[in-house]
Amino acid sequence: MISDYSFDNSPMAQLIVNPFADSIEAINPAGASLFWGSKEGLTGAQFSRYFRTSFNGLLAFTQAVLELGQFWSSELSIYDFDTERTRDLEISAGIVGEQSDLRLHLYIQDVHEVDRKRALSTAQKHYLSGLNHWKRVERFFQEVERDNQLILNAAGEGIYGVDAKGCTTFVNPVAEQILGWTANELAGKEIHKIIHHSHEHGERYAKHSCPIYAAFRDGAVHRVIDEVFWRKDGRPIPVEYTSTPINDNGYLVGAVVVFRDVTEQKMAKQSLIEALEEVESLKHKLEQENAYLQEEILVDHNHHKIVGSSAEIQKVIQQIDLVGPTDASVLITGESGTGKELVARAIHEASQRKKRPLIRVNCAAIPRDVFESEFFGHVRGAFTGAVTDRVGRFELADGGTIFLDEIGELPYELQGKLLRVLQEKQFERIGDSTTRSVDVRVIAATNQDLQELAIGKRFRQDLYFRLNVFPIQLPPLRDRKTDIPILALHFIDKTKQRFNRPNIHISVAQMNRLVAYQWPGNIRELQNVIERQVIVATDNNLIFDSLIPAHVDMQAADPPVMTAGVVTELERKQQDKVRIITALKRSKGKVSGKNGAAELLQVKPTTLASRIKKYRIDVRSYK
C-alpha cells in the first residue's frame, strides 16, 4: 500500500491505524518522536489512549474520515503519561486498503512547530526583502558608535540609539548603569517595550504617543523633563531626556536618546516643596492666631485682672477659681458691656490650657455662607475664591480655648454643625476628606436668655445643655455701685497715661455723680465716658454734670458710696477698702513714709498694713 522507504523517511509524522481495533499498525520514526516513544514500542499500541484530553474529538474526527474519505483537524491533542504534558496537533487523514481491510493513514504535525516554521518563513521573507536597507542602517549606526566611542564612554549621561523600528542599536556605559541592562541584552530589541512601556502610575504607554518614536516620524527634536524609564529590577527611574532624529541622505533612520537620572533632583525638589508648604502653613496659622488673639488687658487688679471688690464681683471670682482649672464648658451671661470677654480670658488663664491661645469668635458677625469655612477651614479650590488653604478657628484653638461670643446670634440651621463638633471633637475642612481631631475647651457668652430661646425653637436645646455646664451670671454695673469708684479711678489712671494728662483728677462730688448714674452701657460705657472727659477737660478737673439730666433728683438716686451717713457694716468695709486702694494708687504702692498711703489716709503705717492684709489687697499691683 505504501512505500516503506517514503513512509519511514518522511520528515512528517505518519501512522497507519486500524480504527476498528483501535490500534497503531505502523508508525514512522517522526511519528514515534512526536508521540514520545519508539517505533517498536508504539506499534500495536492502543491509539485512543494517547488522546486522553480530546477523546471525544478523536471519535468525531475518525467518523468524519470514514464517512468522507479524508478529513483535517487542528483541535486534537495527545497526552504524555510520563511527563503529564500535552501536545496540540494538526492532523490530516485518509482511507487506505479495501473495504474489508480498511485502515486510516494519518499525517500529523505539532501545531506550535508549524506556527514556528511559518513565523520563521515570514521573518526570512521580510529579512531578505529589507536586508540591504538594514545593512545600510546597521553600518550607519556602527559608524556613529565607532566614531564617537570615546565620547559615548566618557559622557556623564545615558545615551542609546534606536533605528526606525525602535530597535536598540547601541547603549553607552552610563545608560547600562542607570537602567540595569547591558548593551548586549538590549541590542536589536524594541527598547520601548523594555524601559518605556508604562507611565509612572502604571498606565500603559502606547508607542504612538512616545516622543522618542515621534523623533524619527516627524524629524523634530523632542525634549521631555518629567517621565520615567523602567530598570531591569522593575523600579521606575525619573528621567529627563532628549530624542534627536538621525537623518541619512534624506531618510529618517532612527534617533539618539540622551537621558539622565533626576531622582535626587526630584527628591530634593519635593523635599523643598514640602518644607516650603510646611513653613507657609505654620506661618499662615501663626498669622491667623495672632489675628484672632485678643490683646491682653493690662490692668491694675486684685485677682484675675478683674477690677472690683463688691460682693457680686467676689462671687464671680470664686466661680472662676472653681471652674478655671477644669475643662468644663462655661456659659457666661450678662448685659452688654459687663465684661464677659474679660471673664472668659480669666477662666482661660486659670486653666492648664493657658499656654495655648484663646480664640474669640463673634458668632453674630459671621455670614451664613462662610460659617463652615470660618469655624472649620477649607482647602484650596474648595469653592470659588478659595485660593489657599485656610485654618479654621477650631483648629487654631486646638489645645486651647475657643470663646464663642454672642452665641445666641448664631443662626438656628448652623447650630447643628457646631453641636456635632462639640460632641465628637472631630471635623473636616471644606473640600477635604481628612477627618481632624481637636481638643478644645468651649466658653460661650450671650446677653440673651438661651433657655427662653430654646423654648421658642430659636436655639437648639441640646446645644444649650452642651454649653451650660457651668453658668456664670455677670451683674450689671448698677448692681455693683461700690465698684464704680474703683473702676473710675482705674480708667482715669490709664487714660491719663495714654493721653499724657498726668494732672487730671476727680472730686468727691463728681465721683458721687458717677455712682448715682444707672449705666445702661455698663463698664464699657463708664470707660468711654471717662476717656471722653479726660480729652475735653480744660482745667485738669473732670466734670460729669452732663451725665445725668438736670431734672433727675440726685437725692432720690442710690446712696453714693463716697458720702457720709448711715451705712451698713458691709458698706463701711467696702468704702474703707475703696479709700485704701485709692490712696495706694496715688502713692503708687508706697505704704509708709512721706506721701505714702498711710500719710494720705492719716493713719499709722502699721494700722494700714493690717487693713491691707485684712482686705487681701495686693500692694504690688499699684507700684
Steps between C-alpha positions, in 0.01 A plus 500: 500500500767747597868507411689400809785734408286813458299411811799447726706793370223760490580809714129516588356264757294221331291225655290208369212445743235225511192701604303188590767339716617845633861402441808652339607256225793711372680821600806669354791640707366858478166375638668306780687816602180703493329244729798496743586136427674254268377336182509154658331612821216680322423235234198303618420756777146628566465816293224676695681482837729784387199727443401508865424872495319504164341155477160627385668707231690188378174306465344780297812532284513122428132494409550792259791323327302175463202685354684753279807303410733770631495773765717762675500639852711723727283447811652175631778454752693204640608433859837377634440279804860525618539878500127586512551738209262556209578574138259676263479333158415581141375168341415406142357150439382285212380142444727226358429135422185316394165515671565172674848612609452878548765707681560870582817669370576802725742789438566681830688821591556690826285819472755717680781369281299581192439853627868541579604395152247733342627787711857424403399489139325835526792652686743371243288647225495841673864469581599427146282778364650760735845356538676759294327787679568345839866447421531861391333627822706260710822622339390859563444441872819299525686790349327744741590284797856442381566863417364618833599211727724713720228761540234236575717334763605827665155661499341556840152436365332188367500473120346237273401482136194352331427426137179595320329191645590595854761227539812577701820559303744600775504576875773686688637391843311768696172386346586142602567618856177700528274241337657184640500339152817421307550615143488136380166445674347801326666476159256441214196504731213746504612709794164671557352167614790453741557837669218731390192279496299668779444837664606543862148426630489171304291600197630350176708737288394456135778517241309747286509745796872454570711813426798275420309336216367840395856620436551265205145552376487880488872574491479737799701504823282402799601598853314352799567602861255288702476133409639168622708220354464154655808324633568130458402443865156653431558836671399823324778758457400868459678631191542799276582412140543640151417295192687628193416358154781361279481581129693297243493640146153640548359194679409489871679187614461530878576716800755555774363532853699686765358467852594546862372369831335788689401302810710711737388827343136391518533391863675827588232698320222307675669545838532872431136525395388312813722716720369819341142377533560419866662839561216672317243300695665582833541863398137521393383333819715732714372805313143389556566425866642848539204646314252319723678544834366792694741749654568434866306737724785638710316641798560558868304227669437308814447157337471362146549856366143577606456838669252515786442402861120469526335182624359444150840511334658289776242231425602507131867466599417201720322336205804564279724338762272196509451437129830637364722194568240264346413441133129556556305709248398840640206719401547867600185711497450868568416831341721651233806670644515300824836343418410154368814475289718604795346218707554253214865603485531462878359146479746415224794643697398293804500176295768257393449630145634849563815436293280445194290777342156624593321537166202738497218455252226760465213276389283798405758627250543180295291482178315174450675412174848510659408347836664162432810660350541735800447225758662200332714637212524397136751368248610678185247467220214396729288781361534813290746734668671227705847570360690368804444258786339666802521388862167526684444646846459158664831377357672818619361442848620136514645443846361834617164670544242631255281787614164508319381855561136592430415132457129584503540674163615182323240402233291199602588295192873534576474399865484128412838514325655665803340245734646210299853630545447564871370146548737303277804733522560430131446697181599520132619807315279595205617308195717263704420136578744483793330489840686709756477470877509800732536543874325828574339645810185698427396822673187667365350839583168669430283789615186300415299240690599182313254288694215723385636489144511119519136487610413722205689267260751775418791325671570128508427359844771232467756768416382708799556205736841432342609861568331558836711257704620778732301825480642835614266799523672841489321777691435836329705795624194659665483197735863536612523873571774454759727401211434818300761717682766228464421456130487876444841557661644212302374638166611855595854382573520304176356784294736757656797289397367443151425866429788638711275696740671423836327777702143397430298418813138452613320655795285313750190674368571391143572146617164497675341605172656197333372273776149642472474432126329174390754408223283321243819434300672359809881500534557570132293818526686609817834458323386695193355783709821541700720495187284766340510729810877463535536617142270803539609603853639858493609557859611150603168443678266231370140622474209260451213746552356421158490129576173519692218727380429801723144385588631176659482520881846418625364441849264235366784315333674207661713604802842603372790307636719800574253693718466494875188375670343181625662196333504130573809326632556338158472837325739652752758230430458545128545876531804448719648266239428753224677775695808281558518403133458865396783603733726220373437608142596859578808397697590246226504216750698681770348414841707700753724804495454842338211506251428137587148357518506506881577875497225565242247308714641648823540161667798318644697292250453192720123557506491538123712186456255308717203618294679422174551144624140481624356603164752285308623792292806430285721811547729385217222566254524876565874550487 
